[in-house]
Amino acid sequence: MFRRTFWFTAGAAAGVWATTKVNRKLKQLTPESLAAQAANKALAAGHRLKDFALDVRDGMAQREAELDEALGLGASADHELPAPRRYTAIENRNDPRYVERSTYSHNRNEDH
């Protein structure tokens, strides 16, 4: 009698455990749950990428300070950008960089 009760109880417990496991897995595979998991993983990847970028920036600043010290550049030097280049409105045909451009259009669909 005790054997039957034991095995009946063990079987019922195993059934409840298996049903609970299957229901949890099915809930994890719903579209809403999968979307939430994907969003959480994307957020985690974004945080890791941000941390990496901050580490790189800190490393760059440290290396720049080391190079400034090695080259004898003081912190008193102003770091200004160079003045913007000015382009001439009139082409200088005597300039060796000047390239003659044809005015003929190679587009056959264009009216001439």
C-alpha positions in Angstrom: 0.0 0.0 0.0 2.8 2.4 0.8 4.6 1.6 -2.5 1.5 2.5 -4.5 1.1 5.8 -2.5 4.8 6.6 -2.9 4.7 6.0 -6.7 1.4 7.8 -7.1 2.8 10.9 -5.3 6.1 10.7 -7.2 4.2 10.6 -10.5 1.9 13.4 -9.6 4.9 15.5 -8.5 6.8 14.7 -11.8 3.7 15.7 -13.8 3.3 19.0 -12.0 7.0 19.7 -12.4 6.9 18.8 -16.1 3.8 20.9 -16.7 5.2 23.9 -15.0 8.5 23.6 -17.0 6.6 23.3 -20.3 4.3 26.3 -19.5 7.3 28.5 -18.6 9.0 27.6 -21.9 5.9 28.3 -23.9 5.5 31.7 -22.2 9.2 32.4 -23.2 8.4 31.6 -26.8 5.5 34.0 -27.3 6.1 36.9 -29.7 5.8 39.5 -26.9 8.3 37.7 -24.8 10.7 37.3 -27.7 10.4 41.0 -28.5 11.2 41.9 -24.9 14.2 39.6 -24.8 15.5 41.1 -28.0 15.0 44.6 -26.7 16.8 43.8 -23.4 19.7 42.3 -25.4 19.9 45.3 -27.6 20.0 47.6 -24.6 22.8 45.5 -23.0 24.8 45.6 -26.2 24.3 49.4 -26.4 25.6 49.7 -22.8 28.6 47.5 -23.6 29.3 49.6 -26.8 29.1 52.8 -24.8 31.5 51.5 -22.2 33.9 50.5 -24.9 33.7 53.9 -26.5 34.4 55.6 -23.2 37.4 53.3 -22.5 38.8 54.1 -26.0 38.3 57.8 -25.4 40.1 57.6 -22.0 42.9 55.7 -23.6 43.2 58.2 -26.3 43.4 61.1 -23.8 46.0 59.2 -21.8 48.1 58.5 -24.8 47.8 62.1 -26.0 49.0 63.3 -22.7 52.0 60.8 -22.8 52.9 62.0 -26.3 52.6 65.7 -25.3 54.9 65.0 -22.4 57.4 63.1 -24.5 57.5 65.8 -27.2 57.8 68.6 -24.6 54.5 70.2 -25.5 53.1 72.0 -22.5 49.5 72.4 -21.5 49.8 76.1 -22.2 49.8 75.6 -25.9 46.5 76.7 -27.5 44.9 74.0 -29.6 43.2 76.0 -32.3 42.0 74.8 -35.6 43.7 76.2 -38.7 41.9 78.9 -40.6 39.5 77.6 -43.3 40.7 77.5 -46.8 39.4 80.1 -49.2 38.5 79.0 -52.7 38.8 81.4 -55.6 35.7 82.1 -57.7 37.8 82.6 -60.8 39.9 79.6 -62.1 43.5 80.3 -62.6 44.4 78.6 -65.9 48.1 79.1 -65.2 47.9 77.0 -62.1 49.4 73.5 -62.7 46.5 71.9 -60.8 44.0 73.4 -63.2 42.2 70.8 -65.3 40.3 71.8 -68.4 36.7 70.5 -68.2 34.6 69.9 -71.2 31.2 71.6 -71.3 29.8 68.8 -73.5 27.2 66.7 -71.8 27.6 62.9 -72.3 24.0 62.4 -71.3 22.1 61.3 -74.4 18.7 61.9 -72.7 19.5 65.6 -72.2 18.2 68.1 -74.8 21.1 69.8 -76.6 
